[in-house]
Amino acid sequence: MEVRDIRPGEEAEAGRVTRLAYLEFVPPGDEEWDDYLGQIEDVPGRAGKVPVVVAVDGGRVVGSATLETEEAGLGDDPIEPGTLNLRMLGVDPEARGRGAGRALVDETVRRARAAGKHAVTLHTILEMKVAQRLYESMGFVRDPDRDWQVTEHFQLYAFRLDL
């Protein structure tokens, strides 16, 4: 398993697998999720603005993660100074259980430390229990003061790892 910066030509595949990772959590007919899935899949639209890292297994992109800082963010979630915010981490359901998610988080933490950041932050949804267990096993703790009520029916739950 290799984790590295996304390369030109990999954006669409990274978007596809990231969208697949979120599909199982989408309530049928939920238009709010339809919009969010479009954002998740739009790796080509964000790769030139913020760092995107990919997990590659056997020459195939099997997961991706978007990294934000106060210097380079997508603008829809304020980034606390001195932190690296992990967003839209997704692993192709067919590749789960092989360590891609952990490898992407490890790389995020490594980059945060190398950049002198004091914390890594992220948001997830309540239904993503496997992801939450992964984050907690890596030392992340809930940060309810940063929970984000995106819309009436869509809430993101915050986690934080102090470095």
C-alpha positions in Angstrom: 0.0 0.0 0.0 1.4 3.3 -1.1 0.1 6.7 0.2 1.2 9.7 -1.7 0.0 13.0 -3.3 -2.5 12.5 -6.1 -1.1 12.6 -9.6 -2.6 14.2 -12.7 -5.1 11.8 -14.2 -6.0 10.2 -10.9 -8.6 12.8 -9.8 -11.7 11.2 -11.3 -10.9 7.7 -10.0 -10.2 9.2 -6.5 -13.5 10.9 -6.6 -15.3 7.8 -7.7 -13.9 5.6 -4.9 -14.5 8.3 -2.3 -18.1 8.7 -3.4 -18.5 4.9 -3.2 -17.3 4.9 0.4 -20.1 7.3 1.4 -23.0 5.8 -0.6 -24.0 3.2 2.0 -24.8 6.0 4.4 -27.1 8.0 2.1 -30.8 7.9 3.1 -32.9 7.2 0.0 -34.1 10.3 -1.8 -32.2 12.7 0.4 -31.4 15.8 -1.7 -29.0 17.2 0.9 -26.9 14.0 0.6 -27.0 14.3 -3.2 -25.3 17.7 -3.0 -22.8 16.4 -0.5 -21.9 13.4 -2.7 -21.2 15.8 -5.5 -18.8 17.6 -3.3 -17.2 14.4 -2.2 -16.7 13.2 -5.7 -15.3 16.5 -7.0 -11.6 15.6 -6.4 -10.8 17.3 -9.7 -12.3 20.6 -8.4 -10.3 20.6 -5.2 -7.0 18.9 -6.1 -5.5 22.2 -7.3 -6.6 24.1 -4.3 -5.7 21.8 -1.4 -3.5 18.7 -0.9 -5.2 15.5 -1.8 -3.5 12.2 -0.9 -4.4 8.8 -2.3 -3.9 5.2 -1.2 -2.7 3.1 -4.1 -2.8 -0.7 -4.0 -1.6 -2.8 -6.9 -1.4 0.3 -9.1 -5.1 1.2 -8.3 -6.4 4.2 -6.4 -8.4 2.7 -3.5 -8.9 5.7 -1.3 -8.3 9.4 -0.9 -8.3 12.2 1.7 -8.3 15.9 1.4 -6.1 18.0 3.7 -6.8 21.6 4.8 -5.0 24.2 6.8 -5.7 27.9 7.5 -3.4 28.6 4.6 -5.2 26.3 2.1 -8.8 25.4 2.7 -12.0 24.9 0.8 -13.7 27.8 2.6 -16.8 26.0 3.9 -15.4 25.1 7.3 -13.2 27.5 9.3 -9.8 25.9 10.0 -8.4 26.5 13.4 -4.9 28.1 13.2 -2.1 25.6 13.7 -4.2 22.6 12.7 -4.5 20.3 9.8 -8.1 19.3 9.0 -8.7 15.9 7.4 -11.7 15.8 5.1 -13.6 13.5 2.8 -11.5 10.4 3.6 -13.0 7.5 1.7 -11.9 4.0 0.8 -13.4 1.9 -1.9 -15.7 -0.7 -0.2 -14.0 -3.4 -2.2 -10.7 -2.5 -0.7 -11.7 -2.2 2.9 -9.9 -4.1 5.6 -6.5 -3.8 3.9 -5.3 -0.7 5.9 -5.9 2.0 3.4 -7.9 4.2 5.8 -5.3 3.9 8.6 -2.5 4.6 6.1 -4.3 7.8 4.9 -4.8 9.0 8.5 -1.2 8.1 9.4 0.0 10.2 6.4 -2.2 13.1 7.5 -0.7 13.0 11.0 2.8 12.7 9.6 2.3 15.8 7.4 0.7 17.7 10.2 3.8 17.1 12.4 6.2 17.9 9.6 4.4 21.2 9.1 4.6 22.1 12.8 0.9 21.8 13.4 -0.4 21.2 17.0 -3.5 19.2 16.1 -5.3 17.2 13.4 -9.1 17.7 13.2 -11.9 16.0 11.3 -15.6 15.6 11.1 -17.6 12.5 10.5 -21.3 11.4 10.6 -22.9 9.4 13.4 -23.4 6.4 11.2 -19.7 6.0 10.3 -19.0 3.8 13.4 -16.1 1.9 11.8 -14.3 5.2 10.9 -14.9 6.5 14.4 -13.4 3.3 15.9 -10.4 3.8 13.7 -9.9 7.4 14.7 -10.3 6.6 18.4 -7.8 3.7 18.1 -5.3 6.3 16.7 -5.8 8.7 19.6 -8.5 11.0 18.3 -11.0 12.2 20.8 -14.5 13.7 20.4 -14.5 17.5 20.2 -18.3 18.3 20.6 -17.6 22.1 20.7 -16.7 21.8 16.9 -19.7 19.7 15.9 -21.3 21.2 12.8 -25.1 21.3 12.1 -24.8 21.6 8.3 -28.6 21.5 7.7 -31.6 20.6 9.8 -31.1 16.9 9.1 -27.4 16.7 8.6 -24.9 17.0 11.4 -21.1 16.4 11.4 -19.4 15.2 14.6 -15.9 16.5 15.3 -12.8 14.6 16.4 -9.4 15.9 17.3 -5.9 14.6 17.8 -3.5 16.9 19.7 0.1 16.4 18.5 
